[in-house]
Every structure is written in C-alpha cells, then in structure tokens.
Amino acid sequence: MSDISRRALLQMTAAGALAAGAGIGPVFAEAYKPMLPIEKGASLQLLRWTGFIDADDKQWKANTEAFTKATGVNVTIQDVSWTDIQAKSGLSAQIGSGPDVVMGFYDTPFIYPDKLVDVSDVCTYLEKKYDGFYDVAKSYGYDDKTKTWIAVPMGGPGACVTYRESWLKEAGFDSFPTDFDGMLKAARALKKNNHPIGLALGHAVGDANAWVHTVLWGFGGKQVDENNKVVINSKETHEALKYAKALYETMIPGTGSWLDVNNNQAFLAGQISMTINGISIWYVAKQKFPEMFPDIRTAPVPVGPVGHPTNFNLFSQAFIFKYSKYPNAAKEYLRFMNEAPQVAPWVTGMVGYVTPALKAYSKLPIWTENPNITPYRDVLVGNYADGYAGSPGRAAATALNDFIVVNMFADACAHGASPEDAAKRAEEKLKQIYNA
C-alpha cells in the first residue's frame, strides 16, 4: 500500500469510528484544495437515484452541503427512482440539456460516450490514492477505444442472500449453502415447511438482473462471446434455465411481476424465507421490525457448476455531460464525494448499502462491525459486468435496458416456455441488438 493510501486508511478508520455514533453529517474537516480551476459563478444539477435506505440520501446530501460550503458551488439534487434514471439521462443526452451530472447504472455511459466529459484526471487521482478501482468498475467507466475514463465509478448496491435463520434450521440446514445445488435443496425444504422463497422476475433493475445473470454465468452461459457474437442459445444456458425453473417452483406466487421493492416487502411481511437483495432488508428490519431482526442473516450468493463466483450486482457511476457550463466544478464535486472524509460516513451510515468502487474502502471498520454486513464488503470482487463476455457499449446497455436475460428466465420459469424456446427467443432479440 502506498504512503498516500496509508494516510487515507487512517482517515477512514477515524471517520468510520466517529460516524458510527455521530449520526448524519461530515465527521471531520479536511483541507480541500481543488485540482482544477472552478468556474466563476458555478452551480450544478445532479440526477441521482433514490436508495432504499434513508441514511444513504441524507448523508449524500450532507456531504453535498459540505462541498458547497468548501467551494461556494450550489448543487441541486433531483432524486428519481431507479427505473427512471435511464430514460431521463437518455433524454438529456438527446436534447443537450438537463442535469450536469448523472449517477447512472451499469454501462449507460457507453450509450453516448461522445456526449460525455473526459474524467480521466479525476479517476487517475482516485486510483492512485485509494488502491485502485475494482475490475468491474473499470469496465463500466473506462473506454478502451479512446483510452479515457468517461465516467467516475461510484459503487454498487450489492446483492447477497438474506434469509430467516430459524426457518432454515427447521428445514435442516445449520448455515446457508455455498453452491447452487445446496441452495435448491434448501429452497425445497423451506417450501415444504410452508416458507417459500422469493426472487424478482419482473423488470427489477437491481434484483432480477442480479440473480438471473449470476445463474446464467454460474452454468457457463453468456449472452455474447469475447467478439460480441451472440451465443446465448447454448447447452449451458438451457441448464441454467432448467435450474431456475426448479428454483422458481419453490417461490411464492407472483414473482414474475416483482419489481425491486416487492421482495423487500414480502420478506419483511414474513411471506418469504429467503431472497437475494441489498442490505436494505436487514437495515429496515433493525429500525422497524425488532421481533424479526434477530432472526435475519445474510450470506454470499452461492457458486454454480463453474466452480467460482459469477456475481452480478447493480453498479452506479457518475458522468458529466459536455453541455454543462461548469465541467470543472462537476469534476471537483465527484472527486470530493469520493474522498475518505465523505465516503466513510456515507458507507457507515447506510451500513454498507453501497460498496464503494475503490478498493481501499474495503478496510472501513463498518464491514466487520457485524457478520451480517461483512458479505456486502466483497460483492465487487470478481464481479462480472453486464454483456459478459463481450465488451461494454450500446448493444450491451440496450440488452440490459430491455431486460433480455430477465425476460428469458421469466419465459422459462413463469410463462411456460421450454428452456430451448426461451433461449431461442432471447437469441433472436440479441441478434437484432448486436447486429444493428
């Protein structure tokens, strides 16, 4: 670890310890020196997704106020739902007007890279100071064609298994299984005891995409190969769909239309025994469901037949449109928000709801404060990017935005299609996208 990273770690440790008991707000002051000349009279508009943990929004706004205090740059934040980010940012790119900065998802920047400000200076600075970005973060922010960063990776609201410990033990399991076969056996035993599981199969930006891609890749399936040739209609994909169908049979009815909020609600209502989700369920239960909370446990997502993790997580990165009148102010805002004095209280306050894209933040004290938080620390390690094994770009982003893989799994699980027919339908749609 470099000397600058060691100093950053000391800052994080102090910030994390203070944040744990300090509530919302910046925990200590650090001399802030802009790298770039901020434009006179600058003000910014940020389009940002709304999370499922109130501490996320509150601390982000508190950190933003600290930036305004330090620079005089006012930042207006527009919070929208996850499903609205893509459409609103796409419209801004098309008409050349709107928010200066967008916190988007996955590889959205690759839909219109020519319309975005080069943020290589900010990313290079952050990489050096905080031990680099996770590989998946670079996939979503770095353009190999132009050799520039077109977005600043922020992090991922990671997905882990959330389950009821007492119900799992009643079903004959002392801990949650670590492989797909074990997960299916546990799900069947839970269902037999009238405790079905629940995984989103509707157009859930985070939850549905997370588990179906993990299962697809866990069997060795992929939508395209390294040359972006469509290869989804394969034996491996068929096996993944057969497994998902068996898992679906242990689920509560209605998951075929579930969005990101539905599995949270069903779990906290005691209707399901297990799901794959961010730490928001655990956090909300701690705040509002004291009787249920001691029985809730989390665990890493199991591994498929390929023998290694194939996790897919929601991932957010921030990008700046070229039409912005204040690109330097926007860059400084993103740098400021990724520095330790801001990240430590943000991550600590929301108990790891977003796993930061920079590796140094895996050393924050919050990750080992409770064993149910720890699995979320590592969700970006070895994480695959959407469109695997192909390259990021308009095609991969379009396929994800159109829920091609999610729809394929829903067809096989909830709509009665055979694995072969579901894969063939997905193949046809992907060919239209990748060959356009």
N, C-alpha and C positions, 0 to 999 in steps of 0.2 A: 504494500500500500504506500502511495506517495505521501510526502510530508503534508501536502495540502489536503489530502484525503484524511490523514490522521487528525488534522485540526478540525476538519468538517465533522468527523466522528465524535470528537469531544463536544462540539457544539450540539450535535444531535442528541447525545446522551444527556446533556444538561437540559436541552429543550424538551426532550421526551419526559424526563423526570418531573420537570416543572409543569408541563402540560397536563400530566395525569391528574393533578389536583388544582390546576389553575382555572379550569373552565375555558370558555371561548375567549380567544384574543391572542395577539402576538405575545410570546413568553419572554423575550428579551430583545434588546435593541442591538443591531449590528450596524456598523458604519456602512452606509450604502453609497457606492460610487458607480454611477452609470458607465458602461463601456462605450456607449455611443452618445453623441450629442442629441438630447431630446428636443424635438421641435418646439418652438415657442408657441404657447397657447394650446398645446396638445390636449386632446381628450379622446377617450376610446370607448367603443361599444363592444361588449363581449357577448356572444351567443353561447350559452352553456347548458348542458343537460342537467336536469334535476335528479338528484340521487334519492335513495330510499332511506337514508339516514340524515336526520336534520342537522347533526353536527357537521356533516360534510359541507352543506350550503352555508351554515353560519360561520364556520372557520374560514372558508374560502372568501366570504365577504369581509371578514375581519382582516384577513391578510391583504385583501384588495385595498381596504381603507388605509392600511399601513403603507402600501405603495403610494397612494395618493398623498399621504402626509409627508412622505420622503421626497416626492418628486413634484407635487402640485398637479399631477395629471389625474383628472377625474375619470373613473371607469364606471360606465353604466352596464349592469349585468342583466341580460334577458335570459331567464330560466325557462326552458321548454322541456317537454317530455322526450324520452329517448327516441321515440318513433318520428318526432318532428324535426330532429336535427338535420337529417339528410336532405329533406325537401327544402327547408329554409336556407341551408347553406348553398344548395344547388341553384336556387332561385337567385341568390345574391351573386353567385359566380356568373350567371347568365346575363343579368341586367347591369352588373358592375356597380352595385350599390348595396349598402346594408352594413352589417357589423364589420368592424375592423379585424376582430379576432374571433375564430370559431373553435370551440372544443368539440371535435367530431369523433367518429368511431371508425375503427379498422383502417382500411386504406382509402378512405374517402379523398384524401389529398391527391391521389393518383387519377382521379376522375378529371381534374382540371389543374394539373401541375403548372401549366404555363400562366395561370392566373394568380399564382402564389409567390410571396416574397421569399427569397433565399434566406434561410435562418441558420446557415452553416456556422456563423460566428458564435451564436448562442449555444448551439449543440456541441460544438467543439470545446467551448469553455466548460460546459456542464460535464461532458465526458471526462475531461481531464481532472476536474475537481472531485467528482463523485464516483470514481472507479468504473466509468463507462455505462452504456445502456445494455439492457438485455438484448439478445439477438432479435427477438420478435419486435422489439421497439424500433430497431433499425429498419426492419422490413417495412414497417408502416410509415417511417419518416424520411428515409434516405432514398433518393432517386439514383439508381445505378447508371442510368443513361446519361444524366447530366453531372453526376458525381457531386451532387449538392443535397443538403437537407431542405426539404420542402415543408416540414412540419416538426414541431418540438414534441417528442413523446412525453406524455404525462403519466400514464399508468393504466392499470386495468382493475376494474371491479371484479376480482377473481371469483371463480366458481369452485366450491368444494361440496362434498357430501354433508348434508345436515340431517340428523336422524334423532329419534327418540330412543335413548339408551335402554330404558326398562322394557319397551316393546321388543327391541332387538334381542335382549337377553331372554325374554319369554319365548322368542322364536328359536332359541337355541344357539345364539351367537354371542360370544363374550366381547367381541370388538367387530368393527365393520370390516368386511372382506377387502382384500387388496387387489383382486383381479375380477374380470368380468363374470367368470363362471360363479365365483363366490357371491357377487352382487345379485345375480339372478336367483341363486338358491336362497339368499336372504330375503329377497323380494317375494318369492313364492311362499316362504314360511310366514312372512308378515301378513301377506294376503290371506293365507289360511286361517290366521288368527284375527281376521277382520280388521287388519290395519294395512290397507293398500298404500302403495307409494304414489307419487305424482310428479311427472316431468312434463314441462310445457312442450306442446307440439303445434301450437299456433304460431303466428308471426311475432314471436317474442325475440326482440333484438339480441338480448343477452342470453336468457335461459335456454331457449330452444336451440339456438345456434351452438351454444356451448356443448351440450351433451350429445347432440346428433353428430357433430363433426368429430368429437372425441371417439365415439363408437365407430364411425366410418374409418378413421385413421387407425384405430386400435385393431381393426381386422386387416389393415394393409390397403384399404380402399383409398381412392383420391379422385377428385373431380377432373384434374388435368395432370399431365406429367411435367417434367422439367422443361419441356419445349412448348408448354401450353397446349398440347394436344389433348383433346377430351378423351378420358379413359375411365369414366365413371361406371360404365356398364361392364362390370367385371365380376369374376367369381368372388373376389374379396368383398366387393360392395354387396353382392347378394347375401353373403354370410352375415355381414353387418346388419342388413335389413331383417334377416331371419331372427337374429338375436334381439333386435329392437322390438320385433313383433312379440316375442316371448316375454320381454320385459313389460311391454305395453299391457299384456294380459293381466299383470299384477297391479295395474294402476286404477285409480279412482275414475269413474266415468267422466267424460267431458274434457280431458286434457288436450284433445285435438284442436280445441279453440282457445286454449290458455295463452294469455299474454304474460309479460314479465311479472305482473303483480299477483297473478292468480295462485301460483304455488306458494307464495308467501302467506296469502290469506288462508289457503287450505291447511297449511301446516300449523299456523297459529290457532286455527279453529279446531285442531285435533282431528281433522278429517283424513290426513295422510301421515304416514310414519317416517317417510324419507323423501328427500328431494335433493337436487343439485342446485346450489344458489350461492349468492354472495353472503357475507357475514351479517347482512341486514336482518335476517330472521332471528339470529342469536341476539343481536343488539336490541331489537324491538322487544323480544321476549324478556330481556333483562330489565327493560324500562316499564313494560306494561303487563307482563304475564308471569308474576313471581312464582306461581304454583307450578307452571310448566318449565320455567327456565332451568332449574337444576337437573332436569332430565334431558336437556338438549345437548347433543355432542356434534362435533364436526370431524371430518376426516378427508384425506386426499382422495381425489377421484381415482377409482381403480384402473388397473392396467389391462389392456386387451391382449389377444394372442400374439401380437408383435413383440411383446415382452418388455416394453418400455413405455413411459408416459407419452400420451398423444393429446395433451390437453389443448383445448381451445377456449380462450377467455375473451370476454369483452375488453376492448382496448381503446383508450382515448388519447388523441394527440391534438395539439393546438396549431392552427395555421393562420397566416395573415394574408389577407387579400391585397393585391397590388393597387387596388383603387384607394386603399387607405391613405389619408393625407399625413398620417403620423406613424410610418413604419418603424422608426427608431424607438418611439415611445412604446409601441406594441412589442417590439423585441425585448426591451428592458422590463416590461411587465412580465413576460413569460420567463425571463431569467430570474427575476425577483421571486416569482411564485414557486420556482424550483430550487431555491436556496434552502439550506437547512433550517434557518430560523422560521421559515414559513411552512416547510414540509413537515417538520417534526410535530408541531401542534395540530396540524391538519390531519395527519395519519393517526396520531394518538387519540385525538378527539373522536374520530369516527371508527376507532378500534380496528384499523386495517381494512376498511371497506374498499379503498383503492390501494393497490400495491404499486408503489412508485416505479417508474421505468428505469431509474438509476440504481445500480447495484448497491451502492454504499448505504442506501436506506434500508437494506435488509438487516442492518445492525441496530435499528431503532429498538429501544427497550420494550416497546409495546408488543412486539412479536412474541416475546417469551413471558409476558405477564400472565397469560392464561393458555393452557394447552389447546383450547378451542380456537384461539386466534392464530396460533403458530402455522397451521396448514396454509393459511392465506398468504403467508410471507413468501412462499416458494412457487406460487401459481404461474409466474412468468418464466421460471427456469425450464428450458427445453420446450417452451410453448410454441406451437405451430401457428403460422399466420394463415388467414383465410386465402383460399385459392391454392393451398398446398397441393402438389409440389411445384406449381408454376410460379410465375413472377407476379408481383403486385401490379395493378394497373386498372384501367377502365373495365376490362372484362371481369376480373376477379371481384371488383367492387360492385359491379352490376349484378353478378350472380348472387352475391351475398345479399344485396339490397332486395333482390327479387325472391329471396328465400328458396332457391332452387333445391339445396340439400335438405332443408327443413321440410319442404313440400314432398320430396321423395320419401322421406321417412314417414310423414303423415299419410301418404298414399298407401304405403305398405302396412302401417300399423292401424290406422283409424278408418281408412276408406276402402279397404277390401282388395287392393291391388296386390298381385303377386310381386315378390322381390324383383323378378325379371322385368315385369311390365313397369314397375315404379322406376327402376334404373333406366330403362329404355326411354321413358318419358323425360327423365332428367337429362339424359344424354342428348336428346333432340333439342331441348331448350338451351343447354350449354353450348352446343354447336352453333346455334343461332347467335349466341352472345360472343363466343370466342372467334367465330369466323366472319363477324360483321365488319 
